[in-house]
C-alpha cells in the first residue's frame, strides 16, 4: 500500500498493489499543467482510493481525457482517459520512496527547447 497527496493535503489517496513504471510525458498539455514535463505511474482505477477529496477538481482537457488537480493548492494529481479503467498518478505526489523507475519518454516531439533528455531511456515522438 502506498499513500500520496497534493501539497496542502486537501486531496489524499492510497494505492494498492503494483504500479506501472513511471512514464515522462513531454506533450504541451502536460508541460502546461505541471510547468515542465509530467511523470506518472498508472494503476487500474479500482486500486486507487481517495481518502480525502475536499479539494479534488477535474478538468476536461480533451474530448477523451480529464485531469485531476487540487483546487486549493493547484497540485496536478491525476490523468484519466475515458476509454480506460485506469488512472495515471503523478509520480511526485506519492509519499516516500516509490520503488519505481522511469521507463520511457513520450511526446518528445513537443518537448520544450530549454532542456535535453539525456538519460538514454527510450523516446517516442508521440505515445
N, C-alpha and C positions, 0 to 999 in steps of 0.2 A: 504494500500500500504506500503510495506517495501522496503528499499533500502539496498544495500550491495556493497562490493568492495574487491579487493585484497589489499595488504598492501600499494602499491605505487599509486594506483588509475588508472592504465592503463587499468583495467577492472572494470566497474561499472554496476550495474543491478538494476532492480525493479521487485518485485514480487507482483502480485495482488491476492487477495483472501486468503483463508485459506491455511496454510502449515501443512503438516503431522507432528506429534510429531517427535522429533529427535531420531535417532537410532544410537547407538555406535557400529561401526564395528571394530573388532579386527583382521581381516584377514591380512595375510602377506602383500598383496599389499597396503592396507590402512595404515598399520604401516610404510611401506617403503616410501610412498608418503608424509606422514604427520609427521613422526618422533615419533609417538605414535599411539593410535587408532584414528579413524576418526569419528566424529559425524556429521550426516547430516539429514536435513529435506528433503522433496520432494514435488514437485508440478507438475501438468501437464505442459509439455514444453511450451504450448501456453500461460501460465500465467507468464512466465519468459521473461523479455525484457532486452536485453543488451543495456545499454545507452552509454557505451564506451567499445570498444573491441580491441583497439590498441594492447594490449599485450596478447590477448587470443590465446592460442595454445591448440591443442588436441593431446593426446597420446593414441593410440590404445593399451590398457593394457591387452586385451584378445581378442579372436576372436569375442566376442559378446558385449564388453563394451569398453568405452573410458572415459578418464579423462581430464577435462579442467583445465588448470593452466595458471598463468601469466608468460609469457616469460621474463618479466623484473625483477620482484621481487621473482618469484618462488612460490607464494601462490597457494595452492591447492584449487580449487573453486567448480568444478562440477564433477559429475559422471553420465553417461548415458548408459543404456543398449539398444542396437539397436532394440530389440523387443518391447520396451515400449515407449509410448509417454509421458514420464515423465523424469524430471531432478532432480537429488539429488543435493542439495546445501549445502556446508559446513556451518554448523550452526554458527560457529565462524566468518564467513565472512559477516553476516547480521549486519547492523548498529543498535546500541542502543539495547533497550530491545526487545526481540523477542516474549515474551509471550508463548514460547514453553517449553516443559519439555522432558526429555529423557524417552522414552517408554520402551526400552529393549536394550540388548547387543546381537550382533550376531557374529558368527565365533569365539566364545570364546575358541574353541579347538586350535586356532592359536595364542592366546594372548601371549604377552611377559612374561617371567618369572620374570621380575623386578617389577611387580605391581600386586595388588589384586583387584578384583571387589567386593566391599563391600557395595554397595548401595541397595541390596536386590531387584533390578529390575529383571524381567525375563531374563534368559540367554539361548541362543540357541547355541548348538555345531557348527552348520553351519548357514543357513539362518533362 
